Amino acid sequence: MHNFDFFNNLSTVAKQKLLESALFIKVRAGEELYTQGDVCHDVLFLTKGRVRVSRMHKNGQSVLLYYFEKGEQCNVNFTASYTSAPAIGTAVAETDLEGYDIPAKLIAELFVEDKVFQAYVFDQYAKRLEHMATLIEEIRFKNLDERLLQWLQDQPNREIALSHEEIGDILGCSREVVSRILKGFEKNGVLALSRRNIKLL
């Protein structure tokens, strides 16, 4: 828990409660942390790795909501835990993960009683709101070629081990459209394609 800035500013009692209740976990890349519609009973505080959160439409297509990484906390997870409401998206481990699961009941107590923790939660929501505003702008004003290229360039590694269908799910479009655009990028020397792999040049 020391990876989180807010932790060192908590009261001694709050720190002790968190440390006593925190369950250290490891999750392999590709595993789901929770699925859209689930009620989360714990809140994950991530200390290693990267998680993708997306929302599925009734037509079977999904769209990326956001990523969260070390030191950040998932707003969908927090909201579903705090309100006992179904999660509005699905979280998938993009890399191997490490972190601490904290019971929702304790998180609810901290949120009500500790202003330091409140400030941390509201800061996370502010960042997500800014991200969502940017996402809406991109969908409204950028064509898919631009969005796909920007997404590729924003990835932490130059090689991306995802299928075209998975990328389509992230961006909210079909596999066929992603394949067509990627082949155009390859023709123009932007990247190299192989089975389930994209290498930026």
N, C-alpha and C positions, 0 to 999 in steps of 0.2 A: 504493500500500500504506500510505501515511501516514494514510489514513482509519481504519485499524484500531488501536485502543489498544495491542494487544499488540506491534505492530511496533516501536514506539519503545523497547520494553524488551528486545528481542532482542539477542543478542550481535552484534558487528560482522560476524562470519563468516556468521551466519544471515541477517542483513539483506542482505548481499551476494549470497548464494545466491538469496534470494527475488527480488531486483531483477533479477538476471541471467536468471532463468527465467520471470518473470512475463510473460504475453502479454496486452496490453490488448485487450479485445473490446467490441463493441457488439452488442446484440440488440434486434430490433424487438418491440414489443408483440404478443402472440399467438403468438410462436414458442415451440416446446418446447426446453428446455435439455437434457433427457434424458427418456426414456420408461421407464415401469415395466418392469423386466426387463433394462434396459441395464446393462452394466458400465462405470462411469465411469473414464476414464483421467486426468482432470484435476479439480481442485477449484476452484470459482468463488468468488472473494471479491468481493462486490458493493459498488460505490461509488456507484451511482445506480439508483433504480427499485425495483420491488416484484415478487416472484415468488410464485406460488401453487403449493403442493405438495399433490397429492391422490393417493388410492389407488383403483384400479379393482377392483371385485368381478367375479367370473366371470359374474354376471348382467347385466353391462354398465353398472351404476350405479357412481358413484364418490362418495367422501366427502372433504371437505377435511381435510388433516392439519395444515397450518400455512402461514403466510406468512413470508417473510424479506425484509429490506430492507437499506439501506445500513449497512455496518459489521457486519452479521450474516453467518453462514455456514450453509449448508444441511447439516443432519445426515444426511439421506438420501444426498446427494452425497458427503459425507466418508466415511460408512460403506461405501458401494459402492466408492469409490476405494481406501480403506485395506485392505479385505478382499478386493477383487476379486470381490465378490458382486453378484448382480443387484439393481438399485435396487428398493426396495419401493414406489415411487410415481413419479409423473410431475410434472415441474416446468415451469410455463408462465409466460412473462413477462406480467405484468398491465400493465406500462408498458414504455416503452423502457428498456433497461438499459445500464449500463456497468460494467465490472469487470475483474478480472484472473484469468486461468486459470493455475493452478499445477500442474505435473506431480504426479501422485499419489505417485510415488517420493520426491520431495523432501518432500512433506507428511508421509509416513510417517517419514522421517528426522528431521524437526523434532519430530514428536510424541514420538519415542523419546528424542531428545537434549536438547530444550529445555523446561525446566519452565514458562517463561512461556507458550509456545505450548500446552503441555498444559493449563494453567489456563484459557486462552481456550476451548479445545475443550470442556472439562468444563463451563464456564459456559454455553456454548451448549446442551449436552445438558440441563443443569438447567432452563434456560428452556423447552425443548421439552417436557420431562417435566411441568412445571407446566401448560403449555398443554394437553397431552393429557389430564391429569387433569381440567382444567376442561371440556374438550370432552366427556369421558365423563359428567360430572355433568350437563351441559346436555342431552345426548341422553337420559339416564335420567330427569331430573326436570323438564325444560321441554317444553312442547308446541311443535309446529312453528311456530305463529304467533309465539310469543315468540322462538324461535331465529332465524327469518327477519327479524323486526323488529330484533333486536339486531345481526345480521349487516349489515343495511342501514345502521344507525346507526354501525357501526364502520368503514365504508368512508371513505377519505380525502377523497372528493369527494361533493357533494350530488347529483350526477348520475352514474348507474351505467350504463355502456354494455355490458350483458350481456343475452343472451337468457334467457328463463325456463328453457329447457332447461339452459343453462350454470349458472344459479343452483341448479337442482335437482341437478346433478352435484356442485356444491360442498357442498350441505347433505345429500346422500344421499337425495333423494326425487325423485318424478316431476315432469315439466314441468307436468302437469295440476294437481297439488296446489299448486305454486308459483303458477301463474296464478290459481287460485281465491283463494288467500290475498291475493295482490297486488291483485286486483280488490276484495276486501273492504277493504283498506287505502285504496284509491283512493276508494271510496264514503264512507269515514269521514274523508276529507280529509287523510290522512297523506302521500300521495304522488300524483304524476301519472304515468300510463303513456303511452308512445308506442312505436313500433316500435323494438325493441332499445334502449330507454332507460327508465330509472326516475329521476324527479326527486323528491327528498324535499322536502316543503313545511314 
